[in-house]
Amino acid sequence: MKHFILVLLAGAIFLASACRKEQYLPPTIIGVEADTTILNIGDKIVLAPDITNLKGNKYAWLVNGKEVASGQTFYTFEATDSGHFAVTFRINNKGGNDEQVFPVYVEKPISITLADQLAVSMCNVLEIKPTIAGPDRDDYSYVWKVGDSVISKTRDLNFIAPDPGTYTLTLSATAGKQSTTISRPITVKAETYVKNAYTLLEYLPAPAKGQNWSVIGYPDSWKYGVEFPLAYNDYLAKSSELRKTTFSAGLVLGSWGGSATFKFDHTVVNAAGKPDIEVTAIYSRLDVPGVYVAYDRNKNGKPDADEWYEIKNDDYGIDDLPDYQITYTYDRLETDGRRIYHYFDWKDNQETVVEGEVQYAKVITSSMTTGNVMSTKGFFPGYYMPDTATKKMVVMDGWASSFTRKGKRISRNVSGAVQFQQKLNIDIDMAVNAKGEFVTLPGIDFIKVQKVVYPFQLDTGLGIVKDWNMEEGRLTQLFGILDKHLKN
């Protein structure tokens, strides 16, 4: 009997001990992800992890080591400051303890700083570089607007407007879930400009047959003594003077490779979705001239080599000779007493050299002005005969007796494509770099027009296609180059 009582007592002690251990099993936090939660100022997040073994637990919440709540299984974190935060949840009872850290990152708010007063003259570029602070992210995006119209999606803005007035300029910056907008008035001051690109910076004509080849204006004007023999720099100045007031004052570019480079007295605005420049020239649908544009990015007043871009057209990329050259050398002068002939030899830069001769002819009597002075009509630019008795030819200062024309060549049969004076509309948005990639320009200050098509034509008598490059009927002539947005 005594032995039985001892057994019952031992069993009771064991059962009591087992009950106490079950009652105080250590708590465990489950179902928690360790990824950092990213918030913005003003955001809130409720942290409420799952817990096993709830009996006898004590709870505490800490933010960066400082207790912020106790006695509850959840905590609402509110983002009032930016930075990194460690939100810790702790549990303990008589059986043990557990804790879990919730990493939280509150991003800095985006802030934009712009000058309160912005001003620029019309058709001038104002470089606007806002100060932008905010979260360390790589997904920032920007939208600039004038009124409701989007004008750019870059961080910095090259602002330009063709019309005077006061506009509301708005910048929105977005990163992650944040977006901030700031607006400022911008005043565009009125100015007076010339629509035509009148300043001739460089003139590089290419020889071709021609008896009535006038280099500025129309051939008929020569007999009135409108023009006189001019050294190269004087010629640039005279041409610029005429083009400033007479938009129809023309230049003959000549055969393949001939070109002229001009400067506007303002920056032509690149207006989205609209043609910006109107070029008037004599050409055919099969020998459209090449157009190149430059924005004076460094403001040094000249077009630097790395500032030039080609305007992409239907002929872009089909050139068969991208680096073609023809070198011309003055050879001789001949006369039969009634006419004067002068000749240039020419050859190209190909492995199998192509070469030939081009002749200029002029009737002496029709080349005399009303003042009975020999004009340069019918001579290649830069050449002049000061003494009709001796028939001696001179090359005026700055012009050369041997010169090379360079560029891309598009070889094409132009049979049936009649040349006539027409307008070529240029959209600055079609400017591409050397890789053929479109570039974004706020506007342009310089423009170059060049004959890039090397024409061949069917000789109906012989039934063969002949080199027609230096024939008078294929000369490219250039007239006004107008800013389409300028109203005055």
C-alpha positions as CSV (number, residue, x, y, z in Angstrom):
1,M,0.0,0.0,0.0
2,K,2.8,2.4,0.8
3,H,4.4,1.6,-2.6
4,F,1.2,2.4,-4.4
5,I,0.9,5.8,-2.8
6,L,4.5,6.6,-3.8
7,V,3.7,5.8,-7.4
8,L,0.6,8.0,-7.5
9,L,2.6,10.9,-6.0
10,A,5.4,10.5,-8.6
11,G,2.8,10.6,-11.4
12,A,1.1,13.7,-10.1
13,I,4.4,15.5,-9.9
14,F,5.2,14.5,-13.5
15,L,1.8,15.7,-14.8
16,A,2.1,19.0,-13.0
17,S,5.6,19.6,-14.4
18,A,4.4,18.7,-17.9
19,C,1.5,21.3,-17.6
20,R,3.9,24.0,-16.5
21,K,6.2,23.5,-19.6
22,E,3.3,23.5,-22.1
23,Q,2.0,26.7,-20.6
24,Y,5.3,28.7,-21.2
25,L,6.5,27.5,-24.5
26,P,8.8,30.1,-26.1
27,P,6.9,32.5,-28.5
28,T,7.8,32.6,-32.3
29,I,7.2,35.3,-34.9
30,I,6.3,33.9,-38.3
31,G,5.2,35.0,-41.7
32,V,7.6,37.9,-41.9
33,E,9.5,39.1,-45.0
34,A,12.9,40.7,-44.5
35,D,12.7,43.0,-47.5
36,T,13.0,46.7,-46.9
37,T,9.8,48.6,-47.1
38,I,10.1,51.9,-49.0
39,L,7.9,54.8,-48.0
40,N,7.5,58.5,-48.8
41,I,6.9,61.3,-46.3
42,G,3.3,61.0,-45.1
43,D,3.0,57.3,-45.8
44,K,1.8,54.9,-43.1
45,I,2.3,51.1,-42.8
46,V,0.7,48.7,-40.2
47,L,3.1,46.0,-39.0
48,A,1.2,43.0,-37.6
49,P,3.2,39.7,-37.7
50,D,1.8,36.3,-36.9
51,I,2.8,34.8,-33.5
52,T,2.7,31.3,-32.1
53,N,2.4,30.5,-28.4
54,L,0.5,33.6,-27.1
55,K,0.1,32.6,-23.5
56,G,1.9,34.9,-21.0
57,N,3.6,37.0,-23.7
58,K,4.8,40.6,-23.3
59,Y,5.2,42.8,-26.4
60,A,7.4,45.8,-27.2
61,W,7.9,47.9,-30.4
62,L,11.1,49.9,-30.9
63,V,12.2,52.3,-33.7
64,N,16.0,52.6,-34.0
65,G,16.4,51.2,-30.5
66,K,13.8,53.5,-28.8
67,E,10.6,51.9,-27.5
68,V,7.6,53.5,-29.1
69,A,4.8,51.0,-28.0
70,S,4.2,48.1,-25.8
71,G,1.5,45.5,-25.0
72,Q,0.3,45.2,-28.6
73,T,0.9,42.8,-31.5
74,F,0.7,45.5,-34.2
75,Y,2.3,48.9,-34.8
76,T,1.5,51.7,-37.2
77,F,4.7,53.3,-38.6
78,E,4.2,56.8,-39.9
79,A,6.9,58.3,-42.2
80,T,7.5,61.8,-40.9
81,D,11.2,62.0,-41.6
82,S,13.4,60.6,-44.3
83,G,16.1,58.0,-43.7
84,H,16.6,54.4,-42.7
85,F,14.6,53.0,-39.8
86,A,14.8,49.6,-38.0
87,V,11.4,48.8,-36.5
88,T,11.9,46.0,-34.0
89,F,9.1,43.8,-32.5
90,R,10.0,41.9,-29.3
91,I,8.2,39.1,-27.4
92,N,9.0,37.3,-24.2
93,N,7.4,35.0,-21.7
94,K,8.7,32.6,-19.1
95,G,9.4,30.1,-21.8
96,G,11.7,32.3,-23.9
97,N,11.7,35.3,-26.3
98,D,11.8,36.2,-30.0
99,E,12.2,39.4,-32.0
100,Q,11.9,40.6,-35.6
101,V,13.4,43.7,-37.3
102,F,11.4,45.4,-40.1
103,P,13.7,47.5,-42.2
104,V,12.0,50.7,-43.5
105,Y,13.4,53.3,-45.8
106,V,11.7,56.7,-46.1
107,E,12.8,58.5,-49.2
108,K,13.7,62.2,-49.3
109,P,10.9,64.3,-50.8
110,I,11.6,65.7,-54.2
111,S,12.3,69.5,-54.2
112,I,12.8,71.8,-57.2
113,T,14.4,75.2,-57.1
114,L,14.0,77.6,-59.9
115,A,14.8,81.3,-60.2
116,D,11.7,83.4,-59.4
117,Q,12.1,85.7,-62.5
118,L,13.1,84.2,-65.9
119,A,13.6,86.4,-69.0
120,V,15.1,86.0,-72.5
121,S,14.9,87.7,-75.8
122,M,12.7,86.1,-78.5
123,C,14.6,83.6,-80.7
124,N,17.3,83.3,-78.1
125,V,18.0,80.2,-76.1
126,L,17.9,80.4,-72.3
127,E,19.6,77.5,-70.6
128,I,17.6,76.6,-67.5
129,K,19.2,74.2,-65.0
130,P,16.9,73.6,-62.0
131,T,18.3,72.4,-58.7
132,I,16.6,69.1,-57.9
133,A,17.0,67.2,-54.6
134,G,15.3,64.0,-53.6
135,P,15.7,60.3,-53.2
136,D,18.7,58.5,-54.5
137,R,17.0,56.8,-57.5
138,D,17.7,56.2,-61.2
139,D,14.2,56.4,-62.4
140,Y,13.7,60.2,-62.4
141,S,11.5,61.6,-65.2
142,Y,10.8,65.2,-66.1
143,V,8.1,67.1,-68.0
144,W,8.4,70.8,-69.0
145,K,5.3,72.6,-70.2
146,V,4.3,76.0,-71.4
147,G,0.7,76.2,-70.6
148,D,-0.7,72.8,-71.5
149,S,1.9,72.1,-74.2
150,V,4.8,69.7,-73.4
151,I,8.0,71.2,-74.7
152,S,10.7,68.9,-73.2
153,K,11.2,65.8,-71.2
154,T,14.8,66.4,-70.1
155,R,16.1,67.5,-66.7
156,D,17.6,70.8,-68.0
157,L,15.8,72.9,-70.5
158,N,16.9,75.0,-73.5
159,F,14.0,77.4,-73.6
160,I,13.3,79.4,-76.8
161,A,10.2,81.1,-78.1
162,P,9.6,82.9,-81.5
163,D,7.0,85.4,-80.1
164,P,7.3,87.9,-77.3
165,G,5.1,87.7,-74.2
166,T,4.9,86.3,-70.7
167,Y,4.4,82.6,-70.4
168,T,3.8,80.1,-67.5
169,L,6.7,77.6,-67.4
170,T,6.0,74.4,-65.5
171,L,8.4,71.6,-64.5
172,S,7.2,68.3,-63.0
173,A,9.7,65.8,-61.6
174,T,8.8,62.2,-60.8
175,A,10.8,59.5,-59.0
176,G,9.2,56.3,-57.7
177,K,5.8,57.2,-56.3
178,Q,6.7,60.8,-55.8
179,S,5.9,63.7,-58.1
180,T,6.5,67.4,-57.5
181,T,5.6,70.4,-59.7
182,I,6.8,74.0,-59.8
183,S,5.7,76.9,-62.0
184,R,7.4,80.2,-62.9
185,P,6.6,83.1,-65.2
186,I,9.0,83.6,-68.1
187,T,9.2,86.8,-70.0
188,V,10.1,86.8,-73.7
189,K,11.3,90.2,-74.8
190,A,10.5,91.5,-78.3
191,E,13.4,91.9,-80.8
192,T,13.7,92.7,-84.5
193,Y,15.3,90.2,-86.8
194,V,15.6,89.4,-90.5
195,K,13.8,86.3,-91.7
196,N,16.4,85.4,-94.3
197,A,19.7,83.7,-93.5
198,Y,21.5,86.5,-95.1
199,T,25.1,86.3,-93.7
200,L,27.2,84.2,-96.1
201,L,29.9,82.6,-94.1
202,E,31.4,80.3,-96.9
203,Y,30.8,80.0,-100.6
204,L,32.2,77.0,-102.4
205,P,30.7,76.8,-105.9
206,A,31.6,73.9,-108.2
207,P,32.4,74.6,-111.9
208,A,29.9,73.7,-114.7
209,K,29.3,74.9,-118.2
210,G,27.6,78.3,-118.2
211,Q,27.5,81.5,-120.3
212,N,25.1,83.5,-118.1
213,W,26.1,82.4,-114.7
214,S,25.4,85.2,-112.3
215,V,26.7,84.6,-108.8
216,I,24.4,87.0,-106.9
217,G,20.9,87.8,-108.1
218,Y,19.8,87.2,-111.7
219,P,21.9,87.3,-114.9
220,D,20.0,90.3,-116.3
221,S,21.2,92.4,-113.4
222,W,24.8,92.3,-114.6
223,K,24.3,94.7,-117.6
224,Y,23.2,97.4,-115.1
225,G,26.5,97.1,-113.2
226,V,24.8,95.9,-110.1
227,E,27.9,93.8,-109.3
228,F,31.6,94.2,-109.7
229,P,34.6,92.0,-109.5
230,L,35.1,91.2,-105.8
231,A,37.8,89.5,-103.7
232,Y,36.5,86.6,-101.7
233,N,35.9,88.3,-98.4
234,D,34.4,91.3,-100.2
235,Y,32.2,88.9,-102.1
236,L,30.9,87.4,-98.9
237,A,30.2,90.9,-97.5
238,K,28.4,92.0,-100.7
239,S,26.3,88.9,-100.9
240,S,25.3,89.3,-97.3
241,E,24.4,92.9,-97.8
242,L,22.1,92.1,-100.8
243,R,20.5,89.0,-99.1
244,K,19.6,91.1,-96.1
245,T,17.2,93.2,-98.0
246,T,16.4,91.1,-101.1
247,F,15.4,87.6,-100.2
248,S,15.4,86.6,-103.9
249,A,19.1,87.4,-104.3
250,G,20.5,84.1,-105.6
251,L,23.7,82.1,-105.5
252,V,24.7,79.4,-108.0
253,L,26.1,76.4,-106.2
254,G,26.9,74.8,-109.6
255,S,27.7,71.1,-110.1
256,W,28.1,68.3,-107.6
257,G,29.8,69.4,-104.4
258,G,29.0,73.1,-104.7
259,S,27.8,74.5,-101.4
260,A,27.1,77.7,-99.4
261,T,27.0,78.2,-95.6
262,F,24.8,80.9,-94.0
263,K,24.2,82.4,-90.5
264,F,20.8,83.7,-89.2
265,D,20.9,86.8,-87.1
266,H,18.9,84.8,-84.5
267,T,18.2,81.2,-83.5
268,V,15.5,79.6,-85.6
269,V,13.1,77.9,-83.2
270,N,12.6,74.2,-83.5
271,A,8.8,74.1,-83.2
272,A,7.4,70.6,-82.6
273,G,5.5,69.0,-85.5
274,K,6.1,71.9,-87.9
275,P,8.6,72.8,-90.6
276,D,10.9,75.5,-89.4
277,I,12.8,76.8,-92.5
278,E,11.8,77.4,-96.1
279,V,14.6,77.1,-98.7
280,T,13.9,78.4,-102.2
281,A,16.1,76.9,-104.9
282,I,16.2,75.7,-108.5
283,Y,16.4,71.9,-108.5
284,S,14.4,68.9,-109.6
285,R,12.6,66.1,-107.8
286,L,15.5,63.8,-108.4
287,D,18.3,66.1,-107.3
288,V,17.1,67.6,-104.1
289,P,20.0,69.5,-102.4
290,G,21.4,68.3,-99.1
291,V,20.8,70.5,-96.1
292,Y,22.9,70.6,-92.9
293,V,22.2,72.6,-89.8
294,A,24.1,73.7,-86.7
295,Y,23.1,75.1,-83.3
296,D,25.7,77.4,-81.7
297,R,26.0,75.3,-78.5
298,N,29.1,77.0,-77.2
299,K,28.0,80.5,-78.2
300,N,31.2,81.3,-80.1
301,G,29.4,82.7,-83.1
302,K,30.6,80.1,-85.6
303,P,29.6,76.6,-86.6
304,D,32.1,74.2,-85.1
305,A,32.7,70.8,-86.8
306,D,30.9,68.9,-84.0
307,E,27.8,71.0,-84.2
308,W,26.7,70.1,-87.7
309,Y,23.8,67.7,-88.4
310,E,22.3,66.5,-91.6
311,I,18.5,66.9,-92.3
312,K,17.2,63.5,-93.1
313,N,15.2,63.3,-96.3
314,D,14.1,60.5,-98.7
315,D,17.6,60.4,-100.1
316,Y,19.2,59.8,-96.8
317,G,21.5,56.8,-96.6
318,I,21.5,55.9,-100.3
319,D,24.8,57.7,-101.2
320,D,27.0,55.3,-103.2
321,L,30.1,57.3,-102.5
322,P,30.1,58.8,-98.9
323,D,33.5,60.6,-99.2
324,Y,33.7,61.7,-102.8
325,Q,36.0,64.5,-104.0
326,I,36.6,66.4,-107.2
327,T,39.6,68.7,-107.6
328,Y,39.4,71.5,-110.2
329,T,42.4,73.3,-111.6
330,Y,42.3,76.4,-113.9
331,D,44.0,75.5,-117.2
332,R,43.7,78.1,-119.9
333,L,41.9,80.9,-121.7
334,E,41.0,81.0,-125.4
335,T,39.1,83.6,-127.6
336,D,37.9,83.9,-131.1
337,G,37.4,87.6,-130.8
338,R,33.7,87.3,-130.2
339,R,33.7,84.9,-127.3
340,I,35.9,84.1,-124.4
341,Y,36.5,80.5,-123.3
342,H,38.2,79.5,-120.1
343,Y,38.8,75.9,-119.0
344,F,39.1,73.9,-115.8
345,D,40.6,70.4,-115.7
346,W,39.1,68.1,-113.1
347,K,39.7,64.7,-111.6
348,D,38.2,62.7,-108.7
349,N,39.6,60.8,-105.8
350,Q,38.6,57.3,-106.8
351,E,41.1,54.4,-107.2
352,T,40.3,54.4,-110.9
353,V,40.5,58.1,-111.5
354,V,37.8,59.8,-113.5
355,E,38.9,63.1,-115.1
356,G,37.9,65.6,-117.7
357,E,37.5,69.2,-118.7
358,V,34.8,71.8,-118.2
359,Q,34.5,75.0,-120.4
360,Y,33.1,78.4,-119.6
361,A,32.0,80.6,-122.5
362,K,30.9,84.2,-122.6
363,V,30.0,86.5,-125.4
364,I,32.0,89.7,-125.0
365,T,29.4,92.2,-126.2
366,S,26.7,90.8,-123.8
367,S,29.1,90.8,-120.9
368,M,29.7,94.6,-121.0
369,T,27.8,96.7,-118.5
370,T,25.9,99.9,-119.4
371,G,29.1,101.7,-118.3
372,N,31.0,99.7,-120.9
373,V,32.9,97.8,-118.3
374,M,33.6,94.1,-118.6
375,S,31.5,92.3,-115.9
376,T,32.3,88.9,-114.4
377,K,29.2,87.5,-116.0
378,G,30.0,84.1,-117.5
379,F,33.3,83.7,-115.6
380,F,33.6,81.3,-112.7
381,P,33.4,83.2,-109.4
382,G,36.7,84.9,-108.5
383,Y,37.9,85.2,-112.1
384,Y,38.0,88.5,-113.9
385,M,39.4,90.1,-117.1
386,P,40.4,93.7,-116.3
387,D,41.7,94.4,-119.8
388,T,39.6,93.3,-122.7
389,A,42.3,94.3,-125.1
390,T,44.9,91.8,-123.8
391,K,42.3,89.2,-122.7
392,K,44.4,88.5,-119.6
393,M,42.6,86.6,-116.9
394,V,43.2,87.2,-113.1
395,V,42.2,85.4,-110.0
396,M,41.0,87.8,-107.3
397,D,42.2,87.7,-103.7
398,G,40.9,84.8,-101.6
399,W,39.8,82.7,-104.6
400,A,42.0,79.8,-105.8
401,S,43.1,78.5,-109.2
402,S,43.0,74.9,-107.8
403,F,40.4,73.7,-105.3
404,T,38.6,70.6,-104.1
405,R,34.9,70.0,-103.5
406,K,34.0,67.2,-101.0
407,G,30.9,65.5,-99.8
408,K,28.7,62.5,-100.2
409,R,27.6,61.5,-103.7
410,I,24.3,60.1,-104.8
411,S,24.7,58.9,-108.4
412,R,21.3,59.1,-110.2
413,N,19.7,59.1,-113.7
414,V,17.8,62.4,-113.7
415,S,16.3,62.0,-117.2
416,G,12.9,63.7,-117.4
417,A,13.2,65.4,-114.0
418,V,12.9,69.1,-115.0
419,Q,14.5,71.7,-112.8
420,F,12.5,74.7,-111.6
421,Q,12.4,77.1,-108.8
422,Q,10.6,75.6,-105.8
423,K,10.4,75.6,-102.0
424,L,12.0,73.0,-99.8
425,N,10.6,72.9,-96.2
426,I,13.0,71.9,-93.5
427,D,12.0,70.4,-90.1
428,I,14.8,70.7,-87.6
429,D,13.4,67.6,-85.8
430,M,14.7,65.6,-88.8
431,A,18.4,66.4,-87.9
432,V,20.5,63.3,-87.5
433,N,24.1,62.7,-86.3
434,A,26.8,60.8,-88.2
435,K,25.3,57.5,-86.9
436,G,21.9,58.4,-88.3
437,E,20.4,59.0,-84.9
438,F,17.9,61.8,-84.4
439,V,19.2,64.6,-82.2
440,T,17.2,67.1,-80.2
441,L,18.0,70.8,-81.0
442,P,16.3,73.8,-79.5
443,G,16.9,75.6,-82.8
444,I,19.6,76.3,-85.3
445,D,21.9,79.3,-86.0
446,F,23.6,78.1,-89.2
447,I,22.6,76.3,-92.4
448,K,24.6,74.7,-95.2
449,V,23.0,73.8,-98.6
450,Q,25.0,71.5,-100.9
451,K,24.4,69.8,-104.3
452,V,24.8,66.1,-103.4
453,V,23.3,64.3,-106.4
454,Y,25.7,63.5,-109.2
455,P,23.3,63.6,-112.3
456,F,23.4,61.3,-115.3
457,Q,21.0,61.7,-118.1
458,L,19.8,59.7,-121.1
459,D,21.1,60.9,-124.4
460,T,18.2,60.2,-126.7
461,G,20.3,60.4,-129.8
462,L,22.8,57.9,-128.7
463,G,20.6,55.9,-126.4
464,I,23.1,55.9,-123.6
465,V,23.2,57.5,-120.2
466,K,25.8,60.3,-120.1
467,D,27.6,62.2,-117.3
468,W,25.5,65.3,-117.0
469,N,27.0,66.8,-113.8
470,M,28.6,69.9,-115.3
471,E,25.9,70.8,-117.8
472,E,24.3,74.2,-117.4
473,G,20.9,72.7,-117.2
474,R,21.7,70.8,-114.0
475,L,23.1,73.7,-112.0
476,T,21.7,74.1,-108.5
477,Q,20.8,77.7,-107.7
478,L,19.9,78.9,-104.2
479,F,17.7,81.9,-103.2
480,G,16.0,82.8,-99.9
481,I,16.4,80.7,-96.7
482,L,13.6,81.9,-94.4
483,D,12.6,81.4,-90.8
484,K,9.0,80.2,-91.1
485,H,8.1,81.2,-87.5
486,L,9.3,84.8,-87.5
487,K,6.4,87.2,-88.0
488,N,8.1,90.5,-88.4
